[in-house]
Amino acid sequence: MKTKIIFSNCIFLLSLLACTNELKEETSSLNTIPIDVINLEEAFPNKTKETVILQNGISFERYNDLIIWGGDMIISEKMFNSFNNPTQTRGGIVNNPDFKWPNGIVYYKFDSAISKTTKEHIQQAMDEWKQSTSKIITFTERTSQKNYIKFINGDGNYSISVFTNSCYSILCKQ
Protein backbone atom coordinates (compact mmCIF):
# COMPACT_ATOMS: atom_id res chain seq x y z
CA MET A 1 0.00 0.00 0.00
CA LYS A 2 2.82 2.36 0.94
CA THR A 3 4.51 1.65 -2.40
CA LYS A 4 1.31 2.52 -4.29
CA ILE A 5 1.05 5.89 -2.48
CA ILE A 6 4.69 6.74 -3.20
CA PHE A 7 4.28 5.63 -6.82
CA SER A 8 1.08 7.72 -7.16
CA ASN A 9 2.79 10.77 -5.68
CA CYS A 10 5.74 10.35 -8.08
CA ILE A 11 3.38 10.14 -11.06
CA PHE A 12 1.52 13.21 -9.81
CA LEU A 13 4.76 15.21 -9.38
CA LEU A 14 6.02 14.16 -12.81
CA SER A 15 2.76 15.26 -14.41
CA LEU A 16 3.07 18.65 -12.68
CA LEU A 17 6.62 19.04 -13.94
CA ALA A 18 5.53 18.11 -17.45
CA CYS A 19 2.77 20.75 -17.32
CA THR A 20 5.27 23.32 -16.07
CA ASN A 21 7.59 22.58 -19.01
CA GLU A 22 4.71 22.87 -21.49
CA LEU A 23 3.71 26.18 -19.92
CA LYS A 24 7.28 27.48 -20.23
CA GLU A 25 7.41 26.40 -23.88
CA GLU A 26 4.09 28.11 -24.66
CA THR A 27 5.07 31.33 -22.86
CA SER A 28 8.50 31.51 -24.44
CA SER A 29 7.03 31.14 -27.93
CA LEU A 30 4.86 34.22 -27.30
CA ASN A 31 7.88 36.44 -26.73
CA THR A 32 9.77 35.75 -29.94
CA ILE A 33 9.24 39.09 -31.72
CA PRO A 34 12.29 41.31 -31.21
CA ILE A 35 11.36 44.85 -30.17
CA ASP A 36 13.30 46.42 -33.05
CA VAL A 37 11.02 44.62 -35.55
CA ILE A 38 7.84 46.30 -34.30
CA ASN A 39 6.93 49.16 -36.63
CA LEU A 40 5.80 52.27 -34.79
CA GLU A 41 4.38 55.35 -36.43
CA GLU A 42 7.17 57.90 -36.58
CA ALA A 43 7.65 61.25 -38.23
CA PHE A 44 11.01 61.58 -39.94
CA PRO A 45 12.43 58.15 -39.13
CA ASN A 46 16.23 57.89 -38.95
CA LYS A 47 16.55 61.64 -38.35
CA THR A 48 18.12 63.06 -35.19
CA LYS A 49 15.52 64.81 -33.05
CA GLU A 50 15.76 66.69 -29.75
CA THR A 51 13.57 65.33 -26.93
CA VAL A 52 11.73 67.89 -24.80
CA ILE A 53 10.04 66.79 -21.55
CA LEU A 54 7.76 69.29 -19.86
CA GLN A 55 7.51 69.61 -16.07
CA ASN A 56 4.20 67.73 -16.15
CA GLY A 57 5.91 64.74 -17.80
CA ILE A 58 4.56 65.13 -21.34
CA SER A 59 7.31 64.57 -23.89
CA PHE A 60 7.80 65.97 -27.37
CA GLU A 61 10.49 65.91 -30.03
CA ARG A 62 11.82 68.82 -32.04
CA TYR A 63 13.06 68.39 -35.58
CA ASN A 64 14.19 71.60 -37.27
CA ASP A 65 11.34 74.05 -36.54
CA LEU A 66 8.73 71.32 -36.08
CA ILE A 67 7.29 70.04 -32.79
CA ILE A 68 6.37 66.33 -32.81
CA TRP A 69 3.99 64.83 -30.25
CA GLY A 70 3.34 61.11 -29.84
CA GLY A 71 5.96 60.23 -32.43
CA ASP A 72 3.84 61.09 -35.44
CA MET A 73 1.85 64.31 -34.89
CA ILE A 74 3.34 67.65 -35.87
CA ILE A 75 1.72 70.31 -33.71
CA SER A 76 1.68 74.10 -33.67
CA GLU A 77 3.53 76.22 -31.13
CA LYS A 78 0.12 77.27 -29.75
CA MET A 79 -0.87 73.65 -29.11
CA PHE A 80 2.57 72.90 -27.62
CA ASN A 81 2.12 75.82 -25.21
CA SER A 82 -1.29 74.48 -24.17
CA PHE A 83 0.44 71.29 -22.97
CA ASN A 84 2.79 73.39 -20.84
CA ASN A 85 -0.07 74.12 -18.45
CA PRO A 86 0.89 73.00 -14.91
CA THR A 87 -2.55 71.42 -14.42
CA GLN A 88 -2.23 69.36 -17.61
CA THR A 89 -1.69 65.68 -16.86
CA ARG A 90 0.69 63.22 -18.48
CA GLY A 91 -2.18 61.87 -20.57
CA GLY A 92 -1.84 64.71 -23.01
CA ILE A 93 -5.54 65.40 -23.50
CA VAL A 94 -6.25 68.95 -24.62
CA ASN A 95 -9.64 70.11 -23.42
CA ASN A 96 -9.51 73.52 -25.04
CA PRO A 97 -12.35 74.66 -27.32
CA ASP A 98 -9.78 76.31 -29.61
CA PHE A 99 -8.61 72.83 -30.61
CA LYS A 100 -11.98 71.19 -31.23
CA TRP A 101 -13.86 70.83 -34.48
CA PRO A 102 -16.81 73.27 -34.31
CA ASN A 103 -20.09 71.36 -33.94
CA GLY A 104 -18.19 68.08 -34.33
CA ILE A 105 -17.94 68.54 -38.11
CA VAL A 106 -14.58 67.45 -39.50
CA TYR A 107 -13.94 68.82 -42.97
CA TYR A 108 -11.68 66.81 -45.26
CA LYS A 109 -10.21 66.74 -48.74
CA PHE A 110 -8.36 64.06 -50.71
CA ASP A 111 -5.19 64.91 -52.60
CA SER A 112 -5.57 64.07 -56.29
CA ALA A 113 -2.85 61.40 -55.96
CA ILE A 114 -4.90 59.32 -53.47
CA SER A 115 -6.15 56.13 -55.12
CA LYS A 116 -9.81 55.12 -55.24
CA THR A 117 -9.11 52.11 -52.97
CA THR A 118 -7.39 54.26 -50.35
CA LYS A 119 -10.28 56.75 -50.47
CA GLU A 120 -12.72 53.89 -49.86
CA HIS A 121 -10.72 52.68 -46.84
CA ILE A 122 -10.62 56.20 -45.41
CA GLN A 123 -14.37 56.63 -46.00
CA GLN A 124 -15.03 53.34 -44.16
CA ALA A 125 -12.92 54.54 -41.22
CA MET A 126 -14.79 57.86 -41.14
CA ASP A 127 -18.11 55.99 -41.17
CA GLU A 128 -16.94 53.89 -38.21
CA TRP A 129 -16.03 57.03 -36.24
CA LYS A 130 -19.40 58.57 -37.06
CA GLN A 131 -21.28 55.44 -35.93
CA SER A 132 -19.17 54.78 -32.82
CA THR A 133 -19.63 58.37 -31.60
CA SER A 134 -23.41 58.30 -32.20
CA LYS A 135 -22.93 60.90 -34.94
CA ILE A 136 -21.33 63.42 -32.55
CA ILE A 137 -18.43 63.49 -35.02
CA THR A 138 -19.30 63.80 -38.69
CA PHE A 139 -17.11 64.13 -41.77
CA THR A 140 -17.97 66.54 -44.57
CA GLU A 141 -16.03 67.17 -47.74
CA ARG A 142 -14.39 70.59 -47.63
CA THR A 143 -15.57 73.45 -49.79
CA SER A 144 -13.88 76.61 -48.48
CA GLN A 145 -13.32 75.96 -44.75
CA LYS A 146 -9.89 77.08 -43.49
CA ASN A 147 -9.45 74.16 -41.06
CA TYR A 148 -9.66 70.76 -42.68
CA ILE A 149 -7.93 67.42 -43.04
CA LYS A 150 -6.12 66.73 -46.28
CA PHE A 151 -5.18 63.14 -47.05
CA ILE A 152 -1.92 63.13 -49.03
CA ASN A 153 0.65 60.64 -50.30
CA GLY A 154 4.11 60.80 -48.84
CA ASP A 155 6.97 59.15 -47.03
CA GLY A 156 7.00 58.55 -43.31
CA ASN A 157 4.06 58.40 -40.96
CA TYR A 158 2.88 61.67 -39.49
CA SER A 159 0.09 64.19 -39.43
CA ILE A 160 0.23 67.95 -39.08
CA SER A 161 -1.85 69.59 -36.36
CA VAL A 162 -5.01 71.39 -37.30
CA PHE A 163 -6.25 74.64 -35.80
CA THR A 164 -3.26 76.57 -36.98
CA ASN A 165 -5.44 78.32 -39.58
CA SER A 166 -4.33 75.85 -42.16
CA CYS A 167 -4.72 72.34 -43.41
CA TYR A 168 -4.20 69.22 -41.30
CA SER A 169 -2.30 66.79 -43.51
CA ILE A 170 -2.38 63.04 -43.03
CA LEU A 171 0.06 60.96 -45.02
CA CYS A 172 -1.34 57.88 -46.72
CA LYS A 173 0.89 55.07 -47.93
CA GLN A 174 -0.67 53.25 -50.88
C-alpha positions as CSV (number, residue, x, y, z in Angstrom):
1,M,0.0,0.0,0.0
2,K,2.8,2.4,0.9
3,T,4.5,1.6,-2.4
4,K,1.3,2.5,-4.3
5,I,1.1,5.9,-2.5
6,I,4.7,6.7,-3.2
7,F,4.3,5.6,-6.8
8,S,1.1,7.7,-7.2
9,N,2.8,10.8,-5.7
10,C,5.7,10.4,-8.1
11,I,3.4,10.1,-11.1
12,F,1.5,13.2,-9.8
13,L,4.8,15.2,-9.4
14,L,6.0,14.2,-12.8
15,S,2.8,15.3,-14.4
16,L,3.1,18.6,-12.7
17,L,6.6,19.0,-13.9
18,A,5.5,18.1,-17.5
19,C,2.8,20.7,-17.3
20,T,5.3,23.3,-16.1
21,N,7.6,22.6,-19.0
22,E,4.7,22.9,-21.5
23,L,3.7,26.2,-19.9
24,K,7.3,27.5,-20.2
25,E,7.4,26.4,-23.9
26,E,4.1,28.1,-24.7
27,T,5.1,31.3,-22.9
28,S,8.5,31.5,-24.4
29,S,7.0,31.1,-27.9
30,L,4.9,34.2,-27.3
31,N,7.9,36.4,-26.7
32,T,9.8,35.7,-29.9
33,I,9.2,39.1,-31.7
34,P,12.3,41.3,-31.2
35,I,11.4,44.8,-30.2
36,D,13.3,46.4,-33.1
37,V,11.0,44.6,-35.5
38,I,7.8,46.3,-34.3
39,N,6.9,49.2,-36.6
40,L,5.8,52.3,-34.8
41,E,4.4,55.3,-36.4
42,E,7.2,57.9,-36.6
43,A,7.6,61.3,-38.2
44,F,11.0,61.6,-39.9
45,P,12.4,58.1,-39.1
46,N,16.2,57.9,-38.9
47,K,16.6,61.6,-38.4
48,T,18.1,63.1,-35.2
49,K,15.5,64.8,-33.1
50,E,15.8,66.7,-29.8
51,T,13.6,65.3,-26.9
52,V,11.7,67.9,-24.8
53,I,10.0,66.8,-21.6
54,L,7.8,69.3,-19.9
55,Q,7.5,69.6,-16.1
56,N,4.2,67.7,-16.1
57,G,5.9,64.7,-17.8
58,I,4.6,65.1,-21.3
59,S,7.3,64.6,-23.9
60,F,7.8,66.0,-27.4
61,E,10.5,65.9,-30.0
62,R,11.8,68.8,-32.0
63,Y,13.1,68.4,-35.6
64,N,14.2,71.6,-37.3
65,D,11.3,74.0,-36.5
66,L,8.7,71.3,-36.1
67,I,7.3,70.0,-32.8
68,I,6.4,66.3,-32.8
69,W,4.0,64.8,-30.2
70,G,3.3,61.1,-29.8
71,G,6.0,60.2,-32.4
72,D,3.8,61.1,-35.4
73,M,1.9,64.3,-34.9
74,I,3.3,67.6,-35.9
75,I,1.7,70.3,-33.7
76,S,1.7,74.1,-33.7
77,E,3.5,76.2,-31.1
78,K,0.1,77.3,-29.7
79,M,-0.9,73.7,-29.1
80,F,2.6,72.9,-27.6
81,N,2.1,75.8,-25.2
82,S,-1.3,74.5,-24.2
83,F,0.4,71.3,-23.0
84,N,2.8,73.4,-20.8
85,N,-0.1,74.1,-18.4
86,P,0.9,73.0,-14.9
87,T,-2.5,71.4,-14.4
88,Q,-2.2,69.4,-17.6
89,T,-1.7,65.7,-16.9
90,R,0.7,63.2,-18.5
91,G,-2.2,61.9,-20.6
92,G,-1.8,64.7,-23.0
93,I,-5.5,65.4,-23.5
94,V,-6.2,69.0,-24.6
95,N,-9.6,70.1,-23.4
96,N,-9.5,73.5,-25.0
97,P,-12.4,74.7,-27.3
98,D,-9.8,76.3,-29.6
99,F,-8.6,72.8,-30.6
100,K,-12.0,71.2,-31.2
101,W,-13.9,70.8,-34.5
102,P,-16.8,73.3,-34.3
103,N,-20.1,71.4,-33.9
104,G,-18.2,68.1,-34.3
105,I,-17.9,68.5,-38.1
106,V,-14.6,67.4,-39.5
107,Y,-13.9,68.8,-43.0
108,Y,-11.7,66.8,-45.3
109,K,-10.2,66.7,-48.7
110,F,-8.4,64.1,-50.7
111,D,-5.2,64.9,-52.6
112,S,-5.6,64.1,-56.3
113,A,-2.8,61.4,-56.0
114,I,-4.9,59.3,-53.5
115,S,-6.2,56.1,-55.1
116,K,-9.8,55.1,-55.2
117,T,-9.1,52.1,-53.0
118,T,-7.4,54.3,-50.4
119,K,-10.3,56.8,-50.5
120,E,-12.7,53.9,-49.9
121,H,-10.7,52.7,-46.8
122,I,-10.6,56.2,-45.4
123,Q,-14.4,56.6,-46.0
124,Q,-15.0,53.3,-44.2
125,A,-12.9,54.5,-41.2
126,M,-14.8,57.9,-41.1
127,D,-18.1,56.0,-41.2
128,E,-16.9,53.9,-38.2
129,W,-16.0,57.0,-36.2
130,K,-19.4,58.6,-37.1
131,Q,-21.3,55.4,-35.9
132,S,-19.2,54.8,-32.8
133,T,-19.6,58.4,-31.6
134,S,-23.4,58.3,-32.2
135,K,-22.9,60.9,-34.9
136,I,-21.3,63.4,-32.6
137,I,-18.4,63.5,-35.0
138,T,-19.3,63.8,-38.7
139,F,-17.1,64.1,-41.8
140,T,-18.0,66.5,-44.6
141,E,-16.0,67.2,-47.7
142,R,-14.4,70.6,-47.6
143,T,-15.6,73.4,-49.8
144,S,-13.9,76.6,-48.5
145,Q,-13.3,76.0,-44.7
146,K,-9.9,77.1,-43.5
147,N,-9.4,74.2,-41.1
148,Y,-9.7,70.8,-42.7
149,I,-7.9,67.4,-43.0
150,K,-6.1,66.7,-46.3
151,F,-5.2,63.1,-47.1
152,I,-1.9,63.1,-49.0
153,N,0.6,60.6,-50.3
154,G,4.1,60.8,-48.8
155,D,7.0,59.2,-47.0
156,G,7.0,58.6,-43.3
157,N,4.1,58.4,-41.0
158,Y,2.9,61.7,-39.5
159,S,0.1,64.2,-39.4
160,I,0.2,67.9,-39.1
161,S,-1.9,69.6,-36.4
162,V,-5.0,71.4,-37.3
163,F,-6.3,74.6,-35.8
164,T,-3.3,76.6,-37.0
165,N,-5.4,78.3,-39.6
166,S,-4.3,75.8,-42.2
167,C,-4.7,72.3,-43.4
168,Y,-4.2,69.2,-41.3
169,S,-2.3,66.8,-43.5
170,I,-2.4,63.0,-43.0
171,L,0.1,61.0,-45.0
172,C,-1.3,57.9,-46.7
173,K,0.9,55.1,-47.9
174,Q,-0.7,53.2,-50.9
